[in-house]
C-alpha cells in the first residue's frame, strides 16, 4: 500500500478512536451524576438512621429503687451525701430532679427514688425520648408534661435538656395545649403579689401570666398556673429560649413568634401524694405518645377566671375564654368536683387595707 494511502487510513483510524473516546467521556459524567445523586440520598438516610440510633443509646440503663428515710441517721446521711455544695452538686441535681422536689422538702419518713448511677448529664434520666421525630425540623421547642412534672427542650428533634418542675395546682392549673414564649426577665416581682420574687421568668401566656421561673419545689403541682423549677434550670432556660417579635409600636408580643411551648397532658389530681415518677424502676420508661406534629396542637384554652380582672377588657376573642371552662370540663381536663380559683390581686388588697387604716 502506498505510504500516502497508509497515512490517510491511519489518520482516519485515530480520528475514529478519538471520536469514540470523546463520546465516552461525554456520557460518563451523566452516569456518574445519577449515581452520585442516588448515593448521596442513601448516605443521608443512613446517617440520619445512625444518628437516631446513637441518640437512643447514648446513656446506659440506670435502675431506680425506693429508699425510705427511716430514721434521723439515714435522713442526715442522705442530706450530707446529696447536699447542695460544690463537691456533691452532681448528686444533688440528680436526686432533686428524680424526686421533683428540693432537698429541704424531703422529710424523715419519706420514701424517695434513688438511682444506682449518678451522671452529670441529667438527660440520662429523661422520661422524654432522646430523639423526637415530630420536632426534627423545628430549631427549638419545649415539650412539657403535667403528668410527669417535667419538660424537655429539643433542637431539631434532639433532646438538649431535661428538667423537673412543679406546675399549677388543681384550682389554678397549667392547662394543656400550644403556647409560645413571649418575653423574659432576669428578676420579676409578681404583678399579683410583689412579695413573690421570680428569678429568670420566661412568660408563655401574656394574659394569664403563665411563666417558667425559679421558685420552691415541694414535689407536686402547687403553683398558680406557672411552672416552677430549680435555679440552675431556670437560668439555663432563660438563656436558651427565643422571645417573641413585637408589634410595630413595640408594646405587645406577636402571638406564637417565640419558642413554641407544648403542654401535652394533665396531672392526675386523684393522687393525694407524689406522682408516677416515684414509681419508676429505670430510665427505660419513655413518653411514647408525643404529638406527630406539635405545631398543629390546638392553642391552649384558658378559662376567664384565670385571667386577672384588670386585663380582661383587652382580651382578643374574649368569648373563647368565656367558653373555655365548659369545654375543658366536657373533655375531662377539669374534674367535675374541681373548683377553679379566681386570680387574686394581693397587691391591690394590701393597698386597700392600708387606705382603710
C-alpha positions as CSV (number, residue, x, y, z in Angstrom):
1,X,0.0,0.0,0.0
2,X,1.4,3.4,-0.9
3,X,2.6,5.4,2.1
4,X,0.2,8.2,1.4
5,X,-2.8,5.8,1.5
6,X,-1.5,4.2,4.7
7,X,-1.1,7.5,6.4
8,X,-4.6,8.5,5.3
9,X,-6.1,5.3,6.7
10,X,-4.1,5.7,9.9
11,X,-5.3,9.2,10.3
12,X,-8.9,8.1,9.9
13,X,-8.4,5.4,12.4
14,X,-7.1,7.7,15.1
15,X,-9.8,10.2,14.4
16,X,-12.4,7.5,14.9
17,X,-10.7,6.4,18.1
18,X,-10.6,10.0,19.3
19,X,-14.3,10.5,18.5
20,X,-15.3,7.4,20.3
21,X,-13.2,8.3,23.3
22,X,-14.8,11.8,23.2
23,X,-18.3,10.3,23.2
24,X,-17.4,8.0,26.0
25,X,-16.1,11.0,28.1
26,X,-19.3,12.9,27.4
27,X,-21.6,10.0,28.5
28,X,-19.6,9.1,31.6
29,X,-20.4,12.3,33.6
30,X,-24.2,11.7,33.2
31,X,-23.9,8.2,34.6
32,X,-21.7,9.4,37.4
33,X,-24.0,12.3,38.3
34,X,-27.1,10.0,38.5
35,X,-25.1,7.5,40.6
36,X,-23.8,10.3,42.9
37,X,-27.3,11.6,43.5
38,X,-28.6,8.2,44.4
39,X,-25.7,7.6,46.7
40,X,-25.9,10.9,48.5
41,X,-29.6,10.3,49.2
42,X,-28.9,6.9,50.5
43,X,-26.0,8.2,52.6
44,X,-28.1,10.9,54.1
45,X,-30.8,8.4,55.1
46,X,-28.2,6.1,56.6
47,X,-26.6,9.0,58.5
48,X,-29.9,10.0,59.9
49,X,-30.7,6.4,61.0
50,X,-27.3,6.2,62.7
51,X,-27.9,9.5,64.5
52,X,-31.3,8.4,65.8
53,X,-29.9,5.0,66.9
54,X,-26.9,6.8,68.6
55,X,-29.1,9.2,70.5
56,X,-31.4,6.4,71.7
57,X,-28.3,4.5,73.0
58,X,-26.2,7.4,74.3
59,X,-26.9,6.6,78.0
60,X,-26.6,3.3,79.9
61,X,-29.6,1.8,81.6
62,X,-30.0,3.2,85.1
63,X,-32.2,1.4,87.7
64,X,-34.1,3.1,90.5
65,X,-35.2,1.8,93.8
66,X,-37.4,3.3,96.6
67,X,-35.4,4.4,99.6
68,X,-37.0,5.2,102.9
69,X,-35.6,8.0,105.1
70,X,-36.5,5.8,108.0
71,X,-34.6,7.4,110.9
72,X,-32.7,10.5,111.7
73,X,-29.3,8.9,111.0
74,X,-30.4,7.8,107.5
75,X,-32.0,11.1,106.8
76,X,-28.9,13.1,107.8
77,X,-26.6,10.8,105.8
78,X,-28.7,11.4,102.6
79,X,-28.7,15.1,103.2
80,X,-25.0,15.2,103.6
81,X,-24.3,12.9,100.6
82,X,-26.6,14.9,98.3
83,X,-26.0,18.4,99.7
84,X,-26.2,21.5,97.5
85,X,-22.4,22.1,97.6
86,X,-19.6,22.1,95.1
87,X,-18.4,18.6,95.9
88,X,-21.8,17.0,95.8
89,X,-23.7,19.2,93.3
90,X,-24.0,16.4,90.7
91,X,-25.6,14.2,93.4
92,X,-27.9,17.0,94.5
93,X,-29.1,17.7,90.9
94,X,-29.8,14.1,90.1
95,X,-31.7,13.4,93.3
96,X,-33.9,16.6,93.3
97,X,-34.7,16.0,89.6
98,X,-35.7,12.4,90.1
99,X,-38.0,13.3,93.0
100,X,-39.3,16.6,91.6
101,X,-38.5,18.4,94.9
102,X,-35.8,20.3,96.6
103,X,-33.9,18.7,99.4
104,X,-35.4,20.8,102.2
105,X,-38.8,19.3,101.3
106,X,-37.6,15.7,101.9
107,X,-38.6,14.7,105.4
108,X,-37.7,11.9,107.8
109,X,-40.1,9.0,107.0
110,X,-40.5,9.9,103.3
111,X,-39.8,7.4,100.5
112,X,-37.7,8.8,97.8
113,X,-36.4,7.5,94.4
114,X,-32.7,6.6,94.4
115,X,-30.7,5.8,91.2
116,X,-28.0,3.2,91.1
117,X,-25.8,5.5,88.9
118,X,-25.2,9.2,89.2
119,X,-24.5,11.0,85.9
120,X,-23.8,14.7,85.5
121,X,-25.9,14.8,82.3
122,X,-29.5,14.7,83.5
123,X,-30.8,13.7,80.1
124,X,-29.8,10.2,81.2
125,X,-32.9,10.3,83.5
126,X,-35.3,11.7,80.9
127,X,-38.8,10.3,80.5
128,X,-38.9,12.1,77.2
129,X,-37.2,10.3,74.2
130,X,-33.7,11.4,73.3
131,X,-34.9,11.9,69.7
132,X,-38.4,13.3,68.9
133,X,-39.3,12.9,65.1
134,X,-42.1,15.4,65.3
135,X,-39.6,18.2,66.1
136,X,-36.8,17.3,63.7
137,X,-37.4,20.4,61.5
138,X,-38.0,22.8,64.5
139,X,-35.0,24.8,65.7
140,X,-36.2,24.9,69.4
141,X,-39.3,23.6,71.2
142,X,-40.3,22.9,74.8
143,X,-42.5,19.8,75.5
144,X,-44.0,19.8,79.0
145,X,-45.8,17.0,80.8
146,X,-48.0,17.9,83.8
147,X,-48.4,14.1,84.4
148,X,-44.7,13.6,84.8
149,X,-43.9,17.1,86.2
150,X,-41.1,17.6,83.7
151,X,-40.2,19.3,80.4
152,X,-37.8,18.6,77.6
153,X,-36.1,21.0,75.3
154,X,-35.4,19.9,71.7
155,X,-33.3,21.3,68.9
156,X,-34.1,19.8,65.6
157,X,-35.5,16.7,67.3
158,X,-32.6,16.1,69.7
159,X,-33.1,16.3,73.4
160,X,-30.8,19.0,74.8
161,X,-32.2,19.5,78.3
162,X,-34.5,17.5,80.7
163,X,-35.9,19.4,83.7
164,X,-38.1,18.6,86.7
165,X,-40.9,21.1,87.5
166,X,-43.8,21.7,89.8
167,X,-46.7,23.1,87.7
168,X,-50.1,24.5,88.6
169,X,-52.4,23.1,91.3
170,X,-55.8,21.9,90.5
171,X,-57.6,25.1,91.3
172,X,-55.1,27.1,89.2
173,X,-53.9,24.5,86.7
174,X,-51.3,24.7,83.9
175,X,-53.6,23.9,81.1
176,X,-52.6,21.6,78.2
177,X,-52.2,23.0,74.6
178,X,-49.9,25.1,72.5
179,X,-48.2,28.2,73.7
180,X,-45.1,30.2,72.9
181,X,-42.5,32.2,74.7
182,X,-43.4,35.9,74.8
183,X,-40.8,37.7,77.0
184,X,-38.3,37.1,79.7
185,X,-36.9,38.9,82.8
186,X,-34.0,38.1,85.0
187,X,-36.0,39.0,88.1
188,X,-39.7,39.7,88.1
189,X,-41.9,40.7,91.0
190,X,-45.3,39.1,90.5
191,X,-47.9,41.5,89.3
192,X,-50.4,39.9,91.7
193,X,-48.2,39.8,94.7
194,X,-44.9,41.8,94.7
195,X,-43.6,39.7,97.6
196,X,-43.2,36.8,95.1
197,X,-39.7,37.2,93.7
198,X,-39.4,35.2,90.5
199,X,-35.9,34.8,89.1
200,X,-35.4,34.0,85.4
201,X,-39.0,34.4,84.4
202,X,-39.9,33.2,80.9
203,X,-43.6,34.2,80.1
204,X,-45.6,31.9,77.8
205,X,-49.1,33.3,78.1
206,X,-49.4,37.1,78.2
207,X,-52.9,37.4,79.6
208,X,-52.9,34.6,82.2
209,X,-49.3,35.5,83.3
210,X,-48.2,31.8,82.9
211,X,-44.4,31.5,83.0
212,X,-41.4,29.4,83.8
213,X,-39.4,30.7,86.8
214,X,-37.4,29.6,89.8
215,X,-39.4,29.0,93.0
216,X,-39.5,26.5,95.8
217,X,-40.4,22.9,94.7
218,X,-42.2,20.7,97.2
219,X,-42.7,17.8,94.8
220,X,-46.2,18.3,93.4
221,X,-48.2,20.7,91.3
222,X,-48.6,23.6,93.6
223,X,-48.2,26.9,91.7
224,X,-50.7,29.5,90.4
225,X,-50.6,28.1,86.8
226,X,-46.8,28.8,86.4
227,X,-44.1,26.3,86.0
228,X,-41.6,26.2,88.9
229,X,-38.1,24.9,88.5
230,X,-34.8,24.9,90.3
231,X,-32.5,27.9,89.9
232,X,-29.9,26.3,87.6
233,X,-32.6,25.1,85.2
234,X,-34.4,28.4,85.3
235,X,-31.2,30.3,84.3
236,X,-30.4,27.8,81.5
237,X,-33.9,28.1,80.0
238,X,-33.8,31.9,80.3
239,X,-30.6,31.9,78.1
240,X,-31.8,29.3,75.7
241,X,-35.3,30.5,74.6
242,X,-36.1,32.8,71.8
243,X,-38.5,35.6,72.7
244,X,-41.4,36.8,70.6
245,X,-41.4,39.5,67.9
246,X,-43.3,42.7,68.9
247,X,-45.9,44.8,67.2
248,X,-45.0,47.9,65.3
249,X,-45.4,50.0,68.5
250,X,-43.2,47.6,70.4
251,X,-45.9,47.2,73.1
252,X,-47.3,43.7,72.7
253,X,-45.6,40.4,71.7
254,X,-46.9,38.9,68.5
255,X,-48.6,35.6,69.3
256,X,-46.7,32.4,68.6
257,X,-43.5,34.0,67.4
258,X,-41.2,32.9,70.3
259,X,-40.0,29.4,71.1
260,X,-43.0,27.0,71.0
261,X,-44.2,25.5,74.3
262,X,-46.4,22.4,74.1
263,X,-48.1,21.1,77.2
264,X,-49.2,17.6,76.4
265,X,-51.4,16.4,79.3
266,X,-52.8,16.9,82.8
267,X,-51.8,15.7,86.2
268,X,-53.9,13.0,87.9
269,X,-55.2,15.0,90.9
270,X,-56.9,11.9,92.2
271,X,-53.4,11.2,93.6
272,X,-53.1,12.7,97.0
273,X,-49.4,12.3,97.3
274,X,-46.4,12.2,94.9
275,X,-46.7,11.2,91.2
276,X,-45.7,8.5,88.7
277,X,-42.1,9.4,88.8
278,X,-41.8,7.9,92.2
279,X,-42.9,4.5,90.8
280,X,-40.2,4.4,88.0
281,X,-37.8,1.4,88.2
282,X,-35.4,2.6,85.5
283,X,-34.7,5.2,82.9
284,X,-36.0,2.9,80.2
285,X,-39.6,4.3,80.6
286,X,-40.3,6.8,77.9
287,X,-43.3,9.0,76.9
288,X,-44.3,7.4,73.6
289,X,-47.3,9.4,72.6
290,X,-45.9,12.9,71.8
291,X,-47.9,14.6,69.0
292,X,-46.7,13.8,65.5
293,X,-46.9,17.4,64.5
294,X,-46.6,19.6,67.6
295,X,-47.2,22.8,65.7
296,X,-50.8,21.6,64.9
297,X,-51.7,21.1,68.6
298,X,-54.6,23.3,69.5
299,X,-53.9,26.6,71.2
300,X,-54.4,26.2,74.9
301,X,-57.9,27.0,76.3
302,X,-57.7,29.3,79.3
303,X,-60.9,30.0,81.4
304,X,-61.8,33.6,82.0
305,X,-61.5,33.0,85.8
306,X,-57.7,32.5,85.3
307,X,-57.3,36.0,83.7
308,X,-56.7,38.9,86.1
309,X,-59.8,41.2,86.1
310,X,-57.6,44.2,85.2
311,X,-56.7,42.8,81.8
312,X,-59.9,41.1,80.8
313,X,-61.1,44.1,78.9
314,X,-58.2,43.9,76.5
315,X,-58.7,40.2,75.6
316,X,-58.8,39.3,71.9
317,X,-61.6,36.8,71.2
318,X,-62.9,37.1,74.8
319,X,-65.7,34.6,74.0
320,X,-63.1,31.8,73.7
321,X,-62.1,32.5,77.3
322,X,-65.7,32.6,78.4
323,X,-66.4,29.2,76.9
324,X,-63.1,27.5,77.9
325,X,-64.1,26.1,81.3
326,X,-67.2,24.4,80.0
327,X,-65.2,22.8,77.1
328,X,-62.4,21.8,79.4
329,X,-64.8,20.1,81.8
330,X,-66.5,18.3,78.9
331,X,-63.1,17.0,77.8
332,X,-62.3,15.8,81.3
333,X,-59.4,18.1,81.7
334,X,-61.1,19.8,84.7
335,X,-62.6,17.2,87.1
336,X,-66.3,17.7,87.9
337,X,-65.6,18.3,91.6
338,X,-62.8,20.8,91.0
339,X,-63.4,24.5,91.6
340,X,-61.2,27.0,89.8
341,X,-60.0,29.9,91.8
342,X,-60.2,33.5,90.5
343,X,-56.9,35.3,90.1
344,X,-56.5,37.5,93.2
345,X,-54.6,40.8,93.1
346,X,-52.9,40.7,96.5
347,X,-51.1,44.0,95.8
348,X,-54.5,45.7,95.4
349,X,-55.8,44.1,98.6
350,X,-52.9,45.4,100.6
351,X,-53.3,48.9,99.1
352,X,-57.0,48.9,100.1
353,X,-56.3,47.7,103.6
354,X,-53.6,50.4,104.0
355,X,-56.1,53.0,102.8
356,X,-58.7,51.9,105.3
357,X,-56.1,52.2,108.0
